[in-house]
Every structure is written in structure tokens, then in C-alpha cells.
Amino acid sequence: MATIEIAVEDLVKGDEIVAYTVWNFDHGTQIITGSWTVDSVHWIADERLADVYTNGVLLMLRRGDKVTVRRATAPEPQSETAQQPTQGQQFADQMRYFLSIGTRTRRDRKGLDLHREIAEWVITAAMHRGTFPPAEEAVFAAAFDAASAWAKDIKNGRGSWIVIEHINALSPWQFCKLLGDMVDAGVNTTSAGAQYFAAMRTQLLAQAA
């Protein structure tokens, strides 16, 4: 386990931050120590500021800020054959970030049904072009047919009871994965969505037998 000092832009998932430097008007430069394991880094403000998501804490840092991290090994450069996230995985990750959804987030949040909220943002991205930046819009809009199939068969209660019960019990984190899995499965019509749910029904009944 090596301890090294790096810039914020060189952080990778799994790094354990043990110290970082911050500056404020009252105290000048300060070194903050602790232990935070990096989950993801998201750049904002034209990539000048970084939201560093860790195990339970959000660290807000600036490009060029120095952090001291522990790493088991130095990360190897990605090869051209390194596996890239699928379209569905990109959707799930981006939607979770957009709505601040964690693994413990409940479906009901301050009176909002997050299943419906997720589906509505997908539909907004597909039907109201320009609501999101182009790259984010494309990621969300890719799940339009999956979200429409959910609205028809699950939200409106037309599907099998066992499928409806199963999907309604999913956390928002899991629901994002469901829609992402449907994207990767090639669900591009509501009919294809109905077939996806029919296959899920068969699997759920087999598990219950």
C-alpha cells in the first residue's frame, strides 16, 4: 500500500484519500486529514471544480488541488480493448448522479415517487429536446422505450402481478439498473418491453416454485 500525493484530476475509484488541502478566507491554507474512499469524481463549472463522491461524504475540490492517497497499486493505463460501460450502464450511472440517488435512497423522497420521477425525466429528455446538454440528453433519451413500457405495464397495472410487485419493490438505485438493463437488452418499443416483462415473469415464477 503506497501513500502518494497527486492532483485531484488524477483520482481514481478506490483511492483512499487521507489528506487534502483547502483554502478559505478566514484560515488560509489548511490540511484536512481523515479517511475517505473515492467512489466517483464529477467535474462541474467547465471542469474547474470537482465533486468527489466518497463513502458517505462529498468532498468539493478545485482542479489542481493536492490530495494524499493510499493505493494498493498504481492504476494501469487502459488498453484499447478495455471494456467500456454499456449504454444502459451509462444511463443508470448518469441518472443516479442527476437525481442524487444512492444505494440507500428510498423510493419515496419528500413526497416524490422516484420511480415516476426517473421515468418522467427520461421522457422529458426524449420529448423536449434541449432540456439537457446534448450528451446527457442522448444518455437519458436512450431509455425512452424502457420507461414507456414501465409506464404501460407496471405503473398502469397491465402486467403480471408478480412482475409489478417485484418492480415496485425495487429501490431507485435498482430501478435505474432495470431501465439500463432493458436498454442493453434492446427494448426499443413498448411491445419489446412487454416481452421483457413476460420473460421476467417466467423467471420470477420459476424462482418462487
Stockholm file with secondary structure:
# STOCKHOLM 1.0

chainA/1-209         MATIEIAVEDLVKGDEIVAYTVWNFDHGTQIITGSWTVDSVHWIADERLADVYTNGVLLMLRRGDKVTVRRATAPEPQSETAQQPTQGQQFADQMRYFLSIGTRTRRDRKGLDLHREIAEWVITAAMHRGTFPPAEEAVFAAAFDAASAWAKDIKNGRGSWIVIEHINALSPWQFCKLLGDMVDAGVNTTSAGAQYFAAMRTQLLAQAA
#=GR chainA/1-209 SS CEEEEEEGGGCCTTCEEEEEEEEETTTEEEEEEEEEEEEEEEEETTTTEEEEEESSCEEEEETTCEEEEEESSCCCCCCTTSCCCCHHHHHHHHHHHHTTCCTTCCSEETTEEHHHHHHHHHHHHHHSTTSSCHHHHHHHHTTHHHHHHHIIIIITSCSCHHHHHHHHTSCHHHHHHHHHHHHHTTCCSHHHHHHHHHHHHHHHHHHHC
#=GC SS_cons         CEEEEEEGGGCCTTCEEEEEEEEETTTEEEEEEEEEEEEEEEEETTTTEEEEEESSCEEEEETTCEEEEEESSCCCCCCTTSCCCCHHHHHHHHHHHHTTCCTTCCSEETTEEHHHHHHHHHHHHHHSTTSSCHHHHHHHHTTHHHHHHHIIIIITSCSCHHHHHHHHTSCHHHHHHHHHHHHHTTCCSHHHHHHHHHHHHHHHHHHHC
//
